[in-house]
Amino acid sequence: MKIHTLWAQRSEDYDGEYAPELLVAWDEHCMDSNGEGYDEEVEKAVERNGGLGPGKGLSAVREIIIEVPDEAIDKAFAIPQIKGSVVEKVE
C-alpha cells in the first residue's frame, strides 16, 4: 500500500528548533477515489499552520510517498491465535 504524506518544516528562529512534522496522510485507495480531496486537505493543512513562505508559519513542505507491504498492515489487525490445552476438568 502506498501512503501519500505531507510533511512540513516550521519556520525557525534557529537551526534545529523544530523537527519536520506530518500534516496529512492518505492511503492509495483514498487517493484513487478522491485525489482532489487530498489536494484540498493539503491546502487546508498549510493554511491551518500559518501558510508557506518567508514570514509565514511554514518554511517548507514535502510530499513523501511511503510504501508499506499490504501483508504488514493485514498482520497488524490479525487476531492472535493462542493455543492451549485442558489441564483439569471441573465438573
FIMIVEX-330928 format. One line per field, with one value per residue (C-alpha): residue in three letters; x, z, y. Coordinates in steps of 0.1 Angstrom, whole numbers, plus 5000, padded with zeros to 4 digits. Layout:
resn = c(ALA ...)
u = c(X ...)
w = c(Z ...)
v = c(Y ...)
//
This chain:
resn = c(MET LYS ILE HIS THR LEU TRP ALA GLN ARG SER GLU ASP TYR ASP GLY GLU TYR ALA PRO GLU LEU LEU VAL ALA TRP ASP GLU HIS CYS MET ASP SER ASN GLY GLU GLY TYR ASP GLU GLU VAL GLU LYS ALA VAL GLU ARG ASN GLY GLY LEU GLY PRO GLY LYS GLY LEU SER ALA VAL ARG GLU ILE ILE ILE GLU VAL PRO ASP GLU ALA ILE ASP LYS ALA PHE ALA ILE PRO GLN ILE LYS GLY SER VAL VAL GLU LYS VAL GLU)
u = c(5000 5012 5006 5008 5021 5027 5055 5062 5091 5081 5098 5126 5144 5174 5185 5170 5143 5116 5117 5097 5061 5035 5004 4984 4984 4961 4964 4963 4927 4915 4937 4922 4887 4892 4926 4911 4902 4939 4949 4922 4934 4970 4959 4939 4968 4992 4967 4960 4997 5002 5009 5041 5069 5090 5074 5048 5043 5060 5093 5089 5065 5073 5051 5067 5051 5057 5051 5041 5035 4998 5007 5023 4991 4969 4991 4987 4950 4952 4937 4965 4959 4966 4969 4960 4951 4928 4949 4920 4883 4859 4825)
w = c(5000 4991 5017 5005 5032 5035 5058 5069 5084 5106 5103 5128 5148 5148 5131 5146 5166 5151 5136 5104 5112 5095 5084 5061 5053 5028 5015 4978 4979 4992 4966 4938 4948 4958 4946 4946 4983 4991 4974 4994 5026 5018 5012 5045 5064 5052 5060 5095 5102 5092 5055 5035 5028 5043 5074 5075 5098 5075 5056 5035 5028 5011 4998 5006 4994 5018 5007 5032 5022 5024 5044 5071 5075 5075 5101 5124 5125 5127 5158 5175 5179 5213 5217 5250 5265 5292 5323 5347 5340 5366 5369)
v = c(5000 5035 5062 5097 5120 5157 5168 5204 5223 5251 5285 5286 5312 5290 5258 5227 5245 5222 5188 5181 5171 5151 5171 5149 5111 5094 5058 5050 5039 5073 5089 5068 5077 5113 5128 5163 5159 5152 5185 5203 5187 5198 5234 5234 5220 5246 5274 5259 5261 5298 5295 5287 5311 5339 5353 5325 5295 5270 5273 5241 5213 5180 5152 5118 5086 5057 5021 4995 4959 4950 4919 4940 4961 4930 4914 4944 4937 4899 4882 4864 4826 4813 4775 4760 4726 4715 4706 4700 4694 4708 4691)
//
